[in-house]
Amino acid sequence: MIDRADYYAARLASETDASDAYAALTRGDDLMIVDVRSAEAWAQGRVAGAVHMPYREIATRAPVEIAQDAQVVVYCWSPGCNAGVKGALEFAKLGYDVKEMIGGFEYWVREGYPVEDADGVHRRPVDPLTGIARIRTRA
C-alpha cells in the first residue's frame, strides 16, 4: 500500500502553483520562471519576467544560460498541456532544483498576476472561479 504522506510530500516537492510562485517572487525568493512553450505562445503573453526556453531546447541551453544552483519553476499553457512536465523532466535530468507550475499560464492569468507581451506588463481581471476578486474602495 502506498504511503499517502510520502505521495503528497513528493508532489509538493515537485509542483507549485501560480499563487505560491507569485508569493515567492513577491517575497524576493530567487526563482527562475521558465516558459517552455513555443515562440508563438510566448509572443501571445507570458509570466512577467519569465525566461523563454522551449522544452526541446533545455538540454542544450540550460547549462549555458541558467546557473546550476537556480531554483527553477517551469510552466506551459494550462492543466491540459504536458509541456511543463516535459520541461521539468529535462531540468531534473540536468540536476536542477525544478518544480512544475500546475495550472500553467492559464491560471497565472486567471488569478490576475502580471503578464507581459509586446505592449508591456499588465494584469487581467481576476477570474472569481480561481482567485479572490478584491473590490478596491477609496478611503
C-alpha positions in Angstrom: 0.0 0.0 0.0 1.2 3.5 -0.9 2.1 5.8 1.9 -0.2 8.8 1.4 2.1 11.3 3.3 5.1 10.3 1.1 3.0 10.7 -2.0 1.7 14.1 -1.2 5.1 15.3 0.1 6.7 14.2 -3.2 4.0 16.1 -5.2 4.7 19.3 -3.2 8.4 18.8 -3.7 7.8 18.7 -7.5 5.0 21.1 -8.0 4.0 24.7 -7.2 1.0 26.8 -8.4 0.6 30.3 -9.6 -0.3 31.6 -6.2 2.7 30.1 -4.5 5.1 31.1 -7.3 3.8 34.7 -7.2 4.1 34.8 -3.4 7.7 33.6 -3.6 8.6 36.2 -6.2 6.9 38.9 -4.1 9.0 37.8 -1.0 12.1 38.2 -3.2 12.9 34.5 -3.4 15.4 33.8 -6.2 13.2 31.9 -8.6 13.9 31.4 -12.3 10.5 31.2 -14.0 10.8 29.4 -17.4 8.2 29.4 -20.1 8.7 26.1 -22.0 6.1 26.9 -24.7 6.6 27.7 -28.4 7.7 31.1 -29.7 4.2 31.8 -30.9 2.7 31.1 -27.5 5.4 33.2 -25.8 4.5 36.1 -28.1 0.9 36.0 -27.1 1.8 36.6 -23.5 3.9 35.2 -20.6 4.5 35.5 -16.9 6.2 38.9 -16.4 9.9 38.4 -16.1 9.9 34.8 -17.3 12.7 33.3 -19.4 11.7 31.7 -22.7 13.2 28.2 -23.2 11.1 25.7 -25.2 11.4 22.3 -23.6 13.1 20.8 -26.6 16.0 23.3 -26.1 16.5 22.9 -22.4 19.2 20.1 -22.6 21.5 22.4 -24.7 20.6 25.9 -23.4 20.0 25.5 -19.7 23.6 24.6 -18.8 24.8 27.7 -20.6 22.1 30.1 -19.6 20.9 29.1 -16.1 23.0 28.7 -13.0 23.1 25.1 -11.8 22.0 26.2 -8.3 19.0 28.1 -9.5 15.5 27.2 -8.3 13.6 26.7 -11.5 9.8 26.8 -12.0 8.6 25.8 -15.4 5.1 26.3 -17.0 3.2 25.7 -20.2 -0.3 26.7 -21.2 -2.6 25.0 -18.8 -3.6 21.9 -17.0 -4.4 20.4 -20.4 -0.8 20.7 -21.6 2.1 18.5 -20.6 5.0 20.6 -21.9 5.5 21.7 -18.3 6.2 18.1 -17.3 8.5 17.6 -20.3 10.4 20.8 -19.3 10.6 19.8 -15.7 11.9 16.4 -16.7 14.7 18.0 -18.8 15.8 20.3 -16.0 15.7 17.4 -13.5 17.8 15.2 -15.8 20.4 18.0 -15.7 20.3 18.1 -11.9 18.4 21.3 -11.4 16.0 22.0 -8.4 12.9 22.3 -10.5 9.1 22.5 -10.0 6.3 22.5 -12.4 3.8 25.3 -12.0 0.5 23.4 -12.1 -2.3 25.3 -13.9 0.3 26.9 -16.2 -0.1 30.2 -17.8 -3.8 29.9 -17.8 -4.1 30.0 -14.1 -1.4 32.7 -13.7 -3.6 34.9 -15.9 -6.9 33.9 -14.3 -5.5 34.7 -10.9 -4.6 38.2 -12.0 -0.8 38.1 -11.8 1.4 40.2 -14.0 1.5 39.3 -17.7 4.0 40.5 -20.3 3.5 40.9 -24.0 4.6 43.2 -26.8 2.5 46.0 -25.1 4.3 45.7 -21.8 3.4 44.4 -18.4 -0.2 44.4 -17.3 -2.8 42.4 -15.3 -6.1 41.0 -16.4 -9.1 40.9 -14.1 -9.2 38.1 -11.6 -11.5 35.2 -12.5 -13.6 34.7 -9.4 -13.6 30.9 -10.0 -9.8 30.8 -9.5 -8.9 33.7 -7.2 -10.4 36.2 -4.9 -11.5 39.3 -6.7 -10.9 42.1 -4.2 -13.0 45.2 -4.5 -11.0 48.4 -4.2 -12.6 51.2 -2.3 -11.4 54.7 -1.6 -10.7 55.7 1.9 
